[in-house]
Every structure is written in C-alpha cells, then in structure tokens.
Amino acid sequence: MFGVQFRAGLQAAMRPHGADSVASPRARYRRLALLASGRRHGPVTRLITPWSVGELTTPFVFLAYAEAAPHAQPVFGVQPHSSIAALTVVLSGEVSFEDATGGHGEVSSGGVGWMKAAHAVWRSRGSASGEPLRMFQLWIALLPSQEGSPAASESIAVQEVEEDGSVRVILGQFGRARSRIRSAPADITCLHVRLTDGQRWRYSAPDGHNVTWLAVDRGGLHLQKGERVYWEQIALFGDSPGVIEAQADGETSFVLASAKRDARPLALGNGSIHTRPAALTQDEAESLLIARRLRAHGRR
C-alpha cells in the first residue's frame, strides 16, 4: 500500500484546480498526477494492482502487459473474480482461454476478449506468422446492478473493432466509432491508439470521467508538460477536466482508459479481487477446485 505521506501528496495533486471547460478554447491541459514503473513477473508486467495505484484507479483494479513465446505456459493462471470483468486486448500473436463453465475460445492479433464474472486460464498459442504474444489484460469492477450476474464471454475479431483515425475503440466510443462488446459497462472508455513518429493526438475525457490513465506498448509519448511515458510505465492523470495531448516518439502503440471513480472498497484475497466481501471465500474455494480439475487433465 502507499505510505501515508505519499498517498496524501498524490491525492492533493489530483484534486480539481478550477480548470476551464474542455470545450473552451482556453481549456487547460490535464495534469499528470503519477508516472510509475510496473513490476515484472516472468512474461507479465503488472502496471495497476489493488495493492499499488489500484486504490486510485477503480473501477480499473488490475492492468498487466504480457509478452510470451508461442505455446508458452499459461500467461495468466486461474483467475477468480465474481464481480469483476476481464478485458483482453491482443496486439500480436494469439491467445486461447478456457473458463469454469466449459467455455473456450481464441483471440487473435488485433482482437479483443471480454469475460464477465468468470474464472479462466489464458495461454499463448502459435500464430500463422509465428509472432510472439503481446497483450494487455484489464480487470474492471462491475456496477452493483451487474454483480452476481452469470458468467459470460465475448470475443471481437480484428475486423469488427471499429476505428476512428488512429484510434481503435475497445470500450465506449470515440468520434464515430463504438465498441462492439455487448455486455460491457456503458460509461467506461478504453482505446487502443497507434501513432506514427512525431504524430500528435488529443483526448478529452467524457463528462464525469475523473479517472484516466495510459500505458505504452511500443515507442513512447511526449506529454504536454515535457513528461515522457515509455514501455512498462503507467501514467495516471489528475481529476481535473482538461485535454491530454501527446506526441509520439517513434512508431507508438498505447492503451488509454477513462471512467468515473468507483469509491467502493475492494475485498482482496490470495490472487483474487472482489467487490463483494461475502464472495471472497466462496470464489477462492471454487478457484482451487478449478485448478485441480485443470491439472487432472494435464493443464496448468
């Protein structure tokens, strides 16, 4: 967890400071509140966790970037979460999943996977081009009205992901493009942006979205106040309204997400995250049973 002084200083930096409206020609830039390096665990770099910046980014409670060779061991093992949705953005290669309901599928390069309130294991697969796997996985706390809903999964092929210029819309909408994921929360935005060297890009979060972050997959970004963001870093912006402006340093790929902050406390278990404390013990027991069943069938 954050130290008391660090948390207090960061939250002070994130308070609104009377910025002009985004629609105004004098609109201010949105300040960078935190730039932090992720922690690598094998092929996975954890950028947001509930034990670090996750307490400031809810409903986004976990973000990881992974690179793995084809046919590697599971990139993510059994993941227990009853009131959490998992969004998987595959940038290259292919990944397969198997969930607790017996559902299984594959997400190929450029595609998106969405899994709601389910236990699952994800593995890298070989692709026709022999590309290694590169992917982001994001966990999102579901709204109270969606808690306890049945497990469900969707996969969106690359040709179904709508685009507006250099932006691919994963959740929400941007310009004329909208997400194709049917069961996703309505008021959350997640974009995959690709820029050429030197290209500039601006983002104004929808009204009420006071949580905004970005993470770079390739290249780098120069922000409006001289800050730079590169691979394996998480950039979190302040609460105040305003415009985020970035310029690409080389061929650059990154994800950006925004939403209204969710103040509900999280129940944290041994590798599990829940928004309902009563579900924690039950789901960890179910996770153990699933792991045993997978191992009995020769899978890990």
ChimeraX attribute file (.defattr): number of C-alpha atoms within 10 A of each C-alpha:
attribute: neighborCount
match mode: 1-to-1
recipient: residues
	/A:1	11
	/A:2	12
	/A:3	7
	/A:4	8
	/A:5	8
	/A:6	10
	/A:7	15
	/A:8	12
	/A:9	11
	/A:10	15
	/A:11	13
	/A:12	13
	/A:13	18
	/A:14	22
	/A:15	13
	/A:16	12
	/A:17	12
	/A:18	9
	/A:19	14
	/A:20	15
	/A:21	14
	/A:22	19
	/A:23	10
	/A:24	9
	/A:25	8
	/A:26	11
	/A:27	14
	/A:28	17
	/A:29	21
	/A:30	24
	/A:31	20
	/A:32	20
	/A:33	18
	/A:34	15
	/A:35	18
	/A:36	14
	/A:37	16
	/A:38	21
	/A:39	15
	/A:40	14
	/A:41	9
	/A:42	10
	/A:43	17
	/A:44	20
	/A:45	19
	/A:46	21
	/A:47	24
	/A:48	27
	/A:49	20
	/A:50	19
	/A:51	12
	/A:52	15
	/A:53	21
	/A:54	18
	/A:55	22
	/A:56	20
	/A:57	26
	/A:58	23
	/A:59	25
	/A:60	29
	/A:61	23
	/A:62	23
	/A:63	23
	/A:64	22
	/A:65	24
	/A:66	21
	/A:67	19
	/A:68	22
	/A:69	17
	/A:70	18
	/A:71	16
	/A:72	14
	/A:73	16
	/A:74	18
	/A:75	21
	/A:76	18
	/A:77	15
	/A:78	22
	/A:79	21
	/A:80	28
	/A:81	27
	/A:82	27
	/A:83	24
	/A:84	27
	/A:85	24
	/A:86	23
	/A:87	24
	/A:88	24
	/A:89	25
	/A:90	22
	/A:91	21
	/A:92	20
	/A:93	26
	/A:94	26
	/A:95	28
	/A:96	17
	/A:97	18
	/A:98	17
	/A:99	20
	/A:100	20
	/A:101	11
	/A:102	7
	/A:103	12
	/A:104	14
	/A:105	14
	/A:106	18
	/A:107	24
	/A:108	22
	/A:109	19
	/A:110	20
	/A:111	24
	/A:112	26
	/A:113	24
	/A:114	22
	/A:115	22
	/A:116	26
	/A:117	23
	/A:118	23
	/A:119	23
	/A:120	24
	/A:121	22
	/A:122	21
	/A:123	21
	/A:124	27
	/A:125	24
	/A:126	16
	/A:127	17
	/A:128	8
	/A:129	8
	/A:130	13
	/A:131	16
	/A:132	20
	/A:133	27
	/A:134	22
	/A:135	26
	/A:136	23
	/A:137	20
	/A:138	21
	/A:139	24
	/A:140	21
	/A:141	27
	/A:142	23
	/A:143	13
	/A:144	12
	/A:145	7
	/A:146	15
	/A:147	17
	/A:148	14
	/A:149	14
	/A:150	11
	/A:151	17
	/A:152	15
	/A:153	19
	/A:154	17
	/A:155	19
	/A:156	19
	/A:157	15
	/A:158	16
	/A:159	9
	/A:160	14
	/A:161	19
	/A:162	18
	/A:163	21
	/A:164	14
	/A:165	13
	/A:166	14
	/A:167	19
	/A:168	23
	/A:169	24
	/A:170	32
	/A:171	24
	/A:172	21
	/A:173	22
	/A:174	22
	/A:175	10
	/A:176	10
	/A:177	17
	/A:178	18
	/A:179	22
	/A:180	20
	/A:181	19
	/A:182	10
	/A:183	14
	/A:184	20
	/A:185	16
	/A:186	12
	/A:187	14
	/A:188	19
	/A:189	22
	/A:190	23
	/A:191	23
	/A:192	23
	/A:193	19
	/A:194	21
	/A:195	23
	/A:196	15
	/A:197	15
	/A:198	15
	/A:199	15
	/A:200	15
	/A:201	16
	/A:202	10
	/A:203	15
	/A:204	17
	/A:205	20
	/A:206	17
	/A:207	10
	/A:208	14
	/A:209	19
	/A:210	20
	/A:211	23
	/A:212	25
	/A:213	21
	/A:214	20
	/A:215	28
	/A:216	22
	/A:217	22
	/A:218	16
	/A:219	19
	/A:220	23
	/A:221	29
	/A:222	17
	/A:223	19
	/A:224	16
	/A:225	12
	/A:226	8
	/A:227	12
	/A:228	17
	/A:229	22
	/A:230	20
	/A:231	18
	/A:232	19
	/A:233	21
	/A:234	22
	/A:235	21
	/A:236	23
	/A:237	23
	/A:238	23
	/A:239	23
	/A:240	23
	/A:241	26
	/A:242	22
	/A:243	19
	/A:244	19
	/A:245	17
	/A:246	23
	/A:247	20
	/A:248	22
	/A:249	20
	/A:250	15
	/A:251	15
	/A:252	22
	/A:253	21
	/A:254	21
	/A:255	20
	/A:256	18
	/A:257	22
	/A:258	26
	/A:259	24
	/A:260	18
	/A:261	18
	/A:262	16
	/A:263	11
	/A:264	13
	/A:265	12
	/A:266	18
	/A:267	15
	/A:268	15
	/A:269	15
	/A:270	8
	/A:271	11
	/A:272	17
	/A:273	27
	/A:274	24
	/A:275	22
	/A:276	18
	/A:277	14
	/A:278	10
	/A:279	16
	/A:280	20
	/A:281	11
	/A:282	12
	/A:283	21
	/A:284	20
	/A:285	11
	/A:286	14
	/A:287	20
	/A:288	12
	/A:289	13
	/A:290	20
	/A:291	19
	/A:292	14
	/A:293	14
	/A:294	15
	/A:295	11
	/A:296	10
	/A:297	8
	/A:298	8
	/A:299	12
	/A:300	16
